[in-house]
Amino acid sequence: LGTLYLGTLYGIFTSTDDGHTWPQARGVLNTLMVTTIATSPDDANMLALIGIPSVTGGAAAGTYFSQDGGASWTLRNPPNLAQAAYPYTIVASKANDQHFYVYYLYAGWFETRDIGRHWRAFAQGNLTTMQTPSLLTFANGPNHLLLGGDQGLFESKNDGQTWRTLAAVQGNVYSLSSSKTSPVTIFCATDQGLYTWRDGATQIRQMPGTTIFSRLAVDATGKILYGLAERTLWYSQDGGATWTERKQFQRGDFTAMLIDPQQASRLYIGFFL
């Protein structure tokens, strides 16, 4: 088993026994509410997180980086951020272990290729105001990005310098996921349904069915999918062509859903409380 990282109101905790125990008496960065954690796919010791002060006089809000598996952390925000800027989410690039993208409400997207030592703004213009954005990166193309949200789905082939609308995908984008195959299979959940296509293909296909998924998790092959629709968990083993209801939750405060990268039958779901 690998290491699980858990972001909480009291910092970040780690488990090495599949979440059965969390040895820390107190979380690391325990004056912060940790809302998002991103791990480099190339180096498990390279982490980044979004932290928001949870107590008066605690650590500052922003993006924190670790190069030692979370034992120590360094705050590195883009310079000259607007006072109103609020750290919202962070995404690890699949192409470089020090490469991350961070979204700040009221400031937009920023990119770093050296774990926060240098930054550049990207996806500017109207894309900075996109609500609840999802960003998908590609292992075989560090300049290839998909960005979705309430304005639809956009694609860039030059690391965010220019974007084009993927008009075949209709509605507000809720979730973006992909396989680890070559070429990758992309899945996009919107309020109009589920779409899928192979990277590089010219045709985007809307999958049959009327279930609207707010979250997706996809295994490495692109065959095993989990989808959350309101409080219901659905499962597919044929790339989203057919679905089986797996679980009806009694609560709806979902914050995360993750497939074990080494065992697709193992799924983790996090709740706010």
N, C-alpha and C positions, 0 to 999 in steps of 0.2 A: 504494500500500500504506500501511497505517496503522502504528501502533506496537504491538509486542508487549512485554508485561511478563512477566518470568520470575522467580518466587520460588525461592530456593535456600537451601542451608545457609549461604551467604556473602552474604546480602543479596539485593537486587533488581537485575536487569539489564534493559536495554531493547535492542530491535532495531528498525530501520526498513527492513530489507530482507528481510522475511519469515522472519527467524530464521537467515539464512545467516551473519551476523556479529553479535557482541555487543561493541561497541567498548570498553566499560568494562574497564579493567585490573583493577579491583576493584568489587564490587557496592556500591551505595549501601546504608547501614545494614548494613555487612558484618560486624558482630558479632552479627547476628541471623539466625536461621533464619526465612525468610518463608514461612509456610504457606498463606496465603490472600490474594488480591488482588481488590479490587472497584473497578470503574470506573463513574463516573456515566454513564448513557446519554445525558444531556443535555450534559455537558461533559467531554470526554476528558481535560482537565487536572486534573479532580477525582478523586483516588484515595484509597483507604484500604487498609490491609493489617494482617494479624496478624503480629506478630514475637515470637519466642521467643529468649532469649539462647542463643547457640551457643558463647560463650567466657566464661570467668570475668571478671567486671568489665566485661562488655559493656553495651550499651544495655539498658534495662529492658523487660520483657515487656509486651505490650499492643497497643492499637490506635493506629496511626500514620496521619496524614492529610497529603495534599499537595494544594496548589492550583496547582502549576506543572508538572504532568506528571511528577512524581517527582524533580525537581531538589533539593527540600528537603522535609523531613518534620518533623511535630510530634506528639509523644506526647500523646494525650488519652484517658485512661481514665475511666469513670464514678467519681464520688467514693465513698469509703467502701466500696470493694470488700472482700469477705472475703479474708483472707490466702490461703485455699486457691483462690480464683478463678483459673481458667486460661483464657486467651483461646483460643477454638476456631475460630470462623468469623465472617465478616462478609459482609453482603449489601447492595448498593446499591438504594435505592428507585428505581423507574422514574418517579416523579412529581416529584422535586425533586433538584437537583444537589448539595445539601449534606445529603441525607437518607440515613442508613445505619442498619442494624440489626446488632448484635453479640451473639454468644452466648458466654458464659463458663461453662465447666464449674464446677459447684458454686456458681454464682451466678445463672444464668439469662440471659434476653434483656434487652437494653437498646437504646433508640432515641435517636438524635440527629438533629435537623433543621438543625443548624448546624455540621456537621463536628466534633463532639466538644466544643463549648463548653458545651453543656447536654445533660443526659441524663435519661431517665426509664426506669424498669423497666416491662416489659410481658410478657405471656404468663406470668404468675406461677402459683402453685399447683403442681399436678402436672406442668404443662408444663415447668417448670424442670428436671425430671429426665429429660426425653426424650433418648434416646441418638441420636447422629449426626443431628441435626435438619436438615431442609431447609425453607427459607423462600422463598415465591414472592410477589413484589409485582406491582402492576398500574399501568400508566402512566395509565390513565383513572380511577383510584380510589385515592388515597394512603392511604385508611383500609381498603382491602380487602387481606386477607392470607390465604395458605394456609400452614399449618405441618404438616409431616409428620415421622414418625420411628417408633420402635418401638411407640408407643402408637396409631398410626393416623394419620388425616388430619383436621385441624381447620381451620375457616374463621372469620375474624373480619371484620365489616363496620364496626367502630368502632375500628380501629387497635389491636387487641389487648386492649381492655378486657374483652370477653366473647368466648367461643369456642363453636362448636357442632361436634359430631362429624359428619363426612360418612361415615355408616355404610355407604354403598354401596361405598366403597373398602375392601377387605379387606386385612389383613396389615400388615407392617412397610413403611413408605415408605422407598424407597431414593433416589429422584430425582424432582424436580418441574421441569417446563419448560413454556413456553408460546410460542405464535406472537406476532407483532406485528400481527395483523389486528384488526379491530373488528367483532364482539366477538372476543376472543382465544380460541384453542383451547388447552385445558390438557391436559397429559399427565402422568400419575402412574405411576411404576414401583414396584411392591411385590413382596414375595416370593410373592404370589399371582397376579401377572400385570401387564399394562399396561392402564390405564384412561384414557379420554379423554372430554372434554365441552366444550361451548361455555360461556364465562362467562355466567352468568345462566340457563342451562338447568336444568330440573328433573331431567333424566335423565342419569345417569352410565353410560357404556357400557364394559364390559370387552371388550378386543380379543381376537380369537381367537388361539390359539397358546399354547404352554406355556413359551416362552423367558422366563427371568427376567433382567431387565436391572438391573445395579447402577448404571449411569450412562446418562443420555439427553442428547442435544443436538438441538435443533430449530431449523430455519431460520425466517426472518421470516414465511413463508407458512403454516407449519404442515404443509406437505406433505413436506418432506425431513427425515427423522429418522435419527440414528445411535444405536445402542444397544450397550453393552458387556455381554456375558454371560460371566462368568468371563474367559477369555482370548480370546474371539471377538468381533470387531466385525461388527455387522449394519447393514444399510442399507435404508431404506424411502423410496419416492418417492410414496406414496399415503396419507400421514398415519398410517402404522402398520398399515394393513390387511394388507399382505404385506411380507415381509422377504427380503433376499438376504444370504448370508454374504459378507463382503468381505475379512476378514483374520483369520488365526490367529496371535496373538502368542506368542512363546516365553517371555514373562514376564507376571507379573500384578500388579506393583507400581504400578498406575495411581494418579495423583493428580489428574488434570484432563483434561477433554475439552471442546473448544470449536470451534464452527463459525465460520468467518470470516463476519462479519455482512454483507459485501458480495459474497461468493462462496461459495454453499452447497456447492460441490464441494470446497472446501478445509477440511480438518479438522486440528486440532491435538490431540495427545495428549501429556500429560506423565507421566513416571514418577518414582518416588521416587529411584532411582539412575540 
